[in-house]
Amino acid sequence: MPAPVDGAANERAIVIAAQRGSDDAFAALVRIHQRRAYSVVRAIVLSHEDAEDAVQEGFLHAHRALDRFRPDQPFGAWLYRIMANAALDLVRRRKVRDADELPDNVPIPFRDPAESGELRERLQEALMHLTDRQRSVIVLHDVEGFTHGEIGRTLGIPEGTARSDLHHARTTLRRLLQNIRSSS
Amino acid sequence: MTDDRWMSGETEVTDALRALYAAPTDESYWESLEARILAHVSRRADGHGWWFAMTDLARPALAAAAILIFVAGAAVMHTRQLEVRDAYANVISAAPPSIETAARTASAGDGDAVINYIMSH
């Protein structure tokens, strides 16, 4: 009777195979982690398209740094930190690019006409009043279910800072959405 | 503590937030994204290898270029020295016109003048 496959041990074996140059093993890691990776970067960047770019860039960085990863560490935490850095880097580059362009050319967030509920629209506008980090923290916490500690490790900030950012993000959103919530 | 979590009645904000940031649910989307990620990594990883191969070659290539420049410079200098030496050699070795030849030329000129004078009278 075969022993039950331990998920972490199985992933460790895949990581080691990828470190030895197995393309199939790296593809398996992409398959396992791409959804979570997308969610992490989507919390940081402003659009779905940017999230796709950041995920691709993040996996490229991970591939290049794979030989420096210690397999006794949790691979997911290591990978999501790389993803967050790729997303933050993309946000920085977008800001530089946008600063060089005329204000008329600054892209506005995509709005799906079919889902343009008032709360959704107001929420999108309110999110723009948060700092990048506050927005990332509240999305990682409320949408992805990250703990404060996980958010801190992913974004490279102290856990207390993640908690504080979440508090300020909530306060700001609560204030900006007060009218619409009380009228609904 | 009310500011670290939404109060009752505020869950609609969380729901809207989840709708706003929802990841695609279509399985074919993830298959497509996986393929794009792997293609991106493959393409750029190859480029990375190519770049590093070029970096490895850069040092010997620079050394070779320096040697070539030195050899070309030496050849130009050598050619220039030869030209200068030949020019001096020509100046030194060239024989001055002999007095006899010069006198003959001059006397030939005088003879013509005499003949012209006789013929005109």
Interface residues (C-beta under 8 A of the other chain):
Chain A: D23 F26 A27 V30 R31 Q34 R35 Y38 S39 R42 A43 E52 V55 Q56 E57 F59 L60 H63 R64 E115 G117 L119 R120 L123 Q124 L127 I138 V139 D142 V143 R163 L166 H167 R170 T171 L173 R174 L177 R181 S184
Chain B: D3 D4 R5 W6 G9 E10 E12 V13 T14 A16 L17 R18 A19 L20 Y21 A22 A23 W30 L33 E34 R36 I37 L38 H40 V41 S42 R44 A45 H48
